[in-house]
């Protein structure tokens, strides 16, 4: 093995130190991004999924949209997350809104009852009903935003989860095309409404 001149070894040291610093800096940055994502998007995504009061109401919106058919199948699932995002901003800013938990529970009661009774109001009325309740759901998400979470990623997370729950409701609601399926959908609506009563009374 050839002898390496001491001056050459000395010259390598700064270069090696620079490469190591770049490696560890990149690694730390990657971990920071992962932590931000976990504390933002993932937390926001799981927030509605882990709350049964949110789940049943959001599924109900998609279910009612499919039951009403025509433009309602996409209008209601679009109105809900858009207005919900507005409610989330109100919650994040700490704007006082009374009876938030009551509003969330009533959303399941009312929308579930609309499905169970085969109510078919004009689309604009249905959109107002859905939008009004969306404010309460969004406010709850915004008010419970973890301090470590990225607000934008957190909001994106709970909106994506909301959209997926709507899609789940729509898929089930498409069964209304058949007589037996229509009865099934109305039965699910009744169960959603009863669940809302349970949330309202504290039984669930």
Secondary structure, 3 states (H helix, E strand, C coil): CCCCCHHHHHHHHHHHHHHHHHHHHHHHHHHHHHHHHHHHHHHHHHHHHCCHHHHHHHHHHHHHHHHHCCCHHHHHHHHHHHHHHHHHHHHHHCCCCCCHHHHHHHHHHHHHHHHHCCCCCCHHHHHHHHHHHHHHHHHHHHHCCCCCCCHHHHHHHHHHHHHHHHHHHHHHHHHHHCHHHHHHHHHHHHHHHHHHHHHHHCCC
